[in-house]
Amino acid sequence: MPEKAVPNAVRDLPPAPRDRRGRMVLALGEVTGHAHALKAPGTLRRSPDPMTPDHLHLPSGGLLVHEEHAAISLPKGWYRVVRQREYVPGSARVVAD
Protein backbone atom coordinates (compact mmCIF):
# COMPACT_ATOMS: atom_id res chain seq x y z
CA MET A 1 0.00 0.00 0.00
CA PRO A 2 1.54 3.35 -0.97
CA GLU A 3 2.50 5.65 1.92
CA LYS A 4 -0.04 8.30 0.87
CA ALA A 5 -2.87 5.75 0.79
CA VAL A 6 -2.57 4.82 4.48
CA PRO A 7 -5.60 6.26 6.32
CA ASN A 8 -5.05 8.32 9.46
CA ALA A 9 -7.27 5.85 11.34
CA VAL A 10 -4.60 3.18 10.67
CA ARG A 11 -1.70 5.45 11.60
CA ASP A 12 -3.49 6.34 14.86
CA LEU A 13 -3.77 2.71 16.02
CA PRO A 14 -1.24 1.88 18.74
CA PRO A 15 1.60 -0.45 17.74
CA ALA A 16 1.10 -4.07 18.78
CA PRO A 17 3.68 -5.27 21.30
CA ARG A 18 6.45 -7.55 20.11
CA ASP A 19 6.81 -11.02 21.60
CA ARG A 20 9.56 -11.92 24.08
CA ARG A 21 11.88 -12.71 21.13
CA GLY A 22 11.42 -9.20 19.68
CA ARG A 23 9.23 -10.36 16.77
CA MET A 24 6.07 -8.86 15.30
CA VAL A 25 3.71 -11.85 15.31
CA LEU A 26 1.10 -11.76 12.55
CA ALA A 27 -0.48 -15.11 13.42
CA LEU A 28 0.25 -17.54 16.25
CA GLY A 29 -0.54 -21.25 16.01
CA GLU A 30 -2.90 -22.16 18.83
CA VAL A 31 -1.81 -25.81 19.02
CA THR A 32 1.83 -25.87 17.89
CA GLY A 33 3.01 -22.43 18.99
CA HIS A 34 4.44 -21.81 15.51
CA ALA A 35 4.10 -18.25 14.30
CA HIS A 36 4.10 -16.16 11.14
CA ALA A 37 6.44 -13.47 12.42
CA LEU A 38 8.92 -10.76 11.41
CA LYS A 39 12.00 -9.59 13.25
CA ALA A 40 12.60 -6.33 11.41
CA PRO A 41 12.32 -2.59 11.96
CA GLY A 42 8.71 -1.50 11.70
CA THR A 43 5.34 -1.63 13.40
CA LEU A 44 2.30 -3.83 13.40
CA ARG A 45 -0.88 -1.86 13.98
CA ARG A 46 -3.70 -4.06 15.24
CA SER A 47 -7.32 -3.10 15.77
CA PRO A 48 -9.04 -4.46 18.90
CA ASP A 49 -11.60 -6.08 16.56
CA PRO A 50 -10.12 -9.43 15.39
CA MET A 51 -12.22 -9.28 12.19
CA THR A 52 -10.59 -5.99 11.11
CA PRO A 53 -7.38 -6.29 9.05
CA ASP A 54 -4.07 -5.47 10.73
CA HIS A 55 -1.58 -3.11 9.08
CA LEU A 56 2.15 -3.73 8.93
CA HIS A 57 4.70 -1.01 8.20
CA LEU A 58 8.17 -2.12 7.10
CA PRO A 59 10.29 0.99 6.44
CA SER A 60 13.21 -1.10 5.14
CA GLY A 61 11.59 -4.44 4.28
CA GLY A 62 11.69 -7.65 6.25
CA LEU A 63 11.61 -11.43 6.25
CA LEU A 64 8.38 -13.24 7.17
CA VAL A 65 9.27 -16.56 8.80
CA HIS A 66 7.32 -19.65 9.81
CA GLU A 67 8.64 -22.99 11.01
CA GLU A 68 6.68 -24.99 8.41
CA HIS A 69 7.64 -23.22 5.15
CA ALA A 70 10.35 -21.13 3.53
CA ALA A 71 10.79 -17.50 4.56
CA ILE A 72 9.12 -14.81 2.45
CA SER A 73 11.00 -11.61 1.67
CA LEU A 74 8.85 -8.47 1.86
CA PRO A 75 9.97 -5.17 0.32
CA LYS A 76 9.57 -1.95 2.27
CA GLY A 77 6.09 -0.49 2.49
CA TRP A 78 2.70 -0.78 4.18
CA TYR A 79 0.80 -4.09 4.15
CA ARG A 80 -2.78 -4.94 5.00
CA VAL A 81 -2.78 -8.21 6.95
CA VAL A 82 -6.05 -10.09 6.46
CA ARG A 83 -6.63 -13.26 8.45
CA GLN A 84 -8.64 -16.02 6.85
CA ARG A 85 -12.16 -16.24 8.26
CA GLU A 86 -14.50 -19.17 8.59
CA TYR A 87 -18.26 -19.01 8.52
CA VAL A 88 -19.95 -20.34 11.62
CA PRO A 89 -23.78 -20.35 11.44
CA GLY A 90 -24.87 -16.92 12.58
CA SER A 91 -21.35 -15.41 12.64
CA ALA A 92 -17.74 -15.81 11.51
CA ARG A 93 -14.46 -16.49 13.27
CA VAL A 94 -10.80 -15.97 12.49
CA VAL A 95 -9.12 -19.22 11.44
CA ALA A 96 -6.25 -20.31 13.70
CA ASP A 97 -2.80 -20.86 12.18
C-alpha positions in Angstrom: 0.0 0.0 0.0 1.5 3.3 -1.0 2.5 5.6 1.9 0.0 8.3 0.9 -2.9 5.7 0.8 -2.6 4.8 4.5 -5.6 6.3 6.3 -5.1 8.3 9.5 -7.3 5.8 11.3 -4.6 3.2 10.7 -1.7 5.5 11.6 -3.5 6.3 14.9 -3.8 2.7 16.0 -1.2 1.9 18.7 1.6 -0.4 17.7 1.1 -4.1 18.8 3.7 -5.3 21.3 6.4 -7.6 20.1 6.8 -11.0 21.6 9.6 -11.9 24.1 11.9 -12.7 21.1 11.4 -9.2 19.7 9.2 -10.4 16.8 6.1 -8.9 15.3 3.7 -11.9 15.3 1.1 -11.8 12.5 -0.5 -15.1 13.4 0.2 -17.5 16.3 -0.5 -21.2 16.0 -2.9 -22.2 18.8 -1.8 -25.8 19.0 1.8 -25.9 17.9 3.0 -22.4 19.0 4.4 -21.8 15.5 4.1 -18.2 14.3 4.1 -16.2 11.1 6.4 -13.5 12.4 8.9 -10.8 11.4 12.0 -9.6 13.2 12.6 -6.3 11.4 12.3 -2.6 12.0 8.7 -1.5 11.7 5.3 -1.6 13.4 2.3 -3.8 13.4 -0.9 -1.9 14.0 -3.7 -4.1 15.2 -7.3 -3.1 15.8 -9.0 -4.5 18.9 -11.6 -6.1 16.6 -10.1 -9.4 15.4 -12.2 -9.3 12.2 -10.6 -6.0 11.1 -7.4 -6.3 9.0 -4.1 -5.5 10.7 -1.6 -3.1 9.1 2.2 -3.7 8.9 4.7 -1.0 8.2 8.2 -2.1 7.1 10.3 1.0 6.4 13.2 -1.1 5.1 11.6 -4.4 4.3 11.7 -7.6 6.3 11.6 -11.4 6.2 8.4 -13.2 7.2 9.3 -16.6 8.8 7.3 -19.7 9.8 8.6 -23.0 11.0 6.7 -25.0 8.4 7.6 -23.2 5.1 10.3 -21.1 3.5 10.8 -17.5 4.6 9.1 -14.8 2.4 11.0 -11.6 1.7 8.9 -8.5 1.9 10.0 -5.2 0.3 9.6 -2.0 2.3 6.1 -0.5 2.5 2.7 -0.8 4.2 0.8 -4.1 4.2 -2.8 -4.9 5.0 -2.8 -8.2 6.9 -6.1 -10.1 6.5 -6.6 -13.3 8.4 -8.6 -16.0 6.8 -12.2 -16.2 8.3 -14.5 -19.2 8.6 -18.3 -19.0 8.5 -20.0 -20.3 11.6 -23.8 -20.4 11.4 -24.9 -16.9 12.6 -21.4 -15.4 12.6 -17.7 -15.8 11.5 -14.5 -16.5 13.3 -10.8 -16.0 12.5 -9.1 -19.2 11.4 -6.3 -20.3 13.7 -2.8 -20.9 12.2 
